[in-house]
Each structure stands twice: as structure tokens, then as C-alpha cells.
């Protein structure tokens, strides 16, 4: 997010650059932008604010950035979330770039808050990096997840996100490095799940160990084999098994009928009453289902490994996490990248100039931005100036 002033002209919309040249020719003006989104979000403005302030400093100017909500607050659709006042000449070519830094982070924060609140006793690991379109998106998504997580901690007493998968963005979660387990590729390299666990433990002997158990389609068999190979880790709670079963099959030992039976034994209310087809899939379908998690927990307990933790991944969106909560699935950690916006059109932030040299003026249909601005000025309820988050 460090601004490269030389790159701004190549990255911004051309009509803004042409406007900048017009302003250069005919004289500058003091303008105020109002920024809003068309869907409810959790407010995550810090990256945009920091970037704008850094650009202003580099250009020898200043912007008065006034936030109408605190970081982590719920913002309704169409509500102005910030006002930016400054030189039209220095702001007009920044709109493309500062809008890019607002919308996606706010939607990610909203989704992260939802999943953490629905499963307050579950720790989350942000595994979104591979789904991001480059480093800047990684930063926005990690920041958004951290904002949503912190809100869930305060509002719902949630554990929230305890870390993420890359070193570059670990600082958003209070970590110095990224966290991770093992990829399927390591098991293929080792030739067996147990051998992969042995190699990992020998390389990192002081660390707790999480082992993938779905590579060979033998989640129960391989989970128990790893537990028996490392009984001390299993008994001390330093061992976890990770389910990442793909959507083409059930977890070992289950089919549709057996999945119903597992939930009926452990959480019958989850399958009583109407469920949509998608909800049923999360509960008793293929892939990492609630029934699959309950099944693994039953088998671990039955074999004498009650302290072995369960990590789940694969498609843990807000909707799936809601079903995990409904079924009280005994999962300890969820690795997810599915707090990323499902529809990119939901992330579009919009900005309009609402005043020129102090005189209110905005395009037809956006008068609500001016009304909100004037109301806030009268009530003196604006957040502190200079973009305090």
C-alpha cells in the first residue's frame, strides 16, 4: 500500500487524468468527496486512509479525511462512510485507486465477522492467499478478516481469526509469521500419511502438528494411524487432523444414510425440519460435512484420542459455517478463504464530489450524500479529521 507516485497516472482512469489537466489549466478548487457502497458492510477503511495520507504527504499537500463510522462498525447500503476534502488537482487522479482499497476489504470484514460470530468457539485461520489476485488483494483480504474478527471478539466473545497463511500479512492478526499445516503434495512426496507426519515432525519437532488425512480417501484409517504413531502428541493435545475432503465423495465410512444417522445421534435438531438442498449438503453431503466432522470425532474418541483436535477446510463460507453452528459440529479450527466476496460486484465503492469551494453541488440522485454531510456538520458528530480509524 506504499504509494508509487510515478505509477498513479498509469493505473488511474483516463478521464480523471484529463480532468486533472483541465484543472491545471483553469485553476484549482477545494472539493469534498462522499464515499458509499450499495450493500451493507463492516467498515474497514484503514488501508485507503493510510494510502491517501501517504500520497498527500508525498505531494506536499494534505487531505481532510472524515470518517462517519468507526472501524468495524456496521454500515448500511447507501450510507456515506467517509468524506475526503482537499485540492481537486491532487485528488481527482486518486479516485480509481482509493476506491479499490475500500470495497473489497469492507465486504471481507463483513463476511469474516459473520463466520466468527456464528462459530464463536472455533478458531479461524485465513487461507485466502491462493485465491487472491496478487499481493495487494492479499493485504486487503487479510486486513478485512482481521477487522471482522476483532468485531466478533468484542460483540460475540469469539475466538476469531488466530492467524493466516502468509508471513506478509501475518501482522494483521498479531502474528510475526504465517501459520500452516501440510499440503497434499507433501503426502504424495512421502508416500503415506504417516510417513509425511514423521517427516514433518522430524523437521519441526518443537511445534504442534496438524496432519491432512484425506489424501488416500481414508480419513478415519489415516487419522487413527497417525495418532497411534504419535501417542504422546495425541495425549497432550499437540496433534490435530485436518479434513479437506473434496466434494466428489463422502468422508471414509459414510454415505447419505449413515450421515443422517451420525447427526441423529449427536445433533438431531440439525436434520429436523426444512432444509434447502445446499444446507443439506453442508450437513450430510459429500466433502467436509457436519456429519463427516462428527464421524471423525466419534472415531477418535472411541479409539482413545479425545484430545486430538479437528481442523476443517474446503468451502467454509458464511452459509456453510452457519450449518456447522446449527449442527454443533465439533471442529476446533477452520481454515477458510471463503470470507472473500462471492460476487465482485458487491465490492464496488463509489465516490461523488458533493461540494466545490464549500458550495454544495452533486449529481442528480446523489443528494443524500450532501444531506448527510450537512447534517453531520451541524451536529458535530464527525469522526476526528485526518482519517483517524
Secondary structure, 3 states (H helix, E strand, C coil): CCCCHHHHHHHCCHHHHHHHHHHHHHCCCEEEEEEEECCCEECCCHHHHHHHHHHHHHHCCCCEEEECCCCCCEECCCCCCEEEEEEHHHHCCCHHHHHHCCHHHHHHHHHHHHHHHHCCCCEEEECCHHHCCCHHHHHHHHHHHHHHHHHHHHHHCCCEEEEECCCCCHHHHCCCCCCCCCCHHHHHHHCCHHHHHHHHHHHCCCCCEEEECCCCCCHHHHHHHHHHHCHHHHHHCCEEEEECCCCCCCCCCCCHHHHHHHHHHHCHHHHCCCCCHHHHHHHHCCCCCHHHHHHHHHHHHHCCCCCCEEEEECCCCHHHHHHHHHCCCCCCEEEECCCCCCCHHHHCEEEEEEEECCEECCCCCCHHHHHHHHHHHHHCCCCCCCCCC
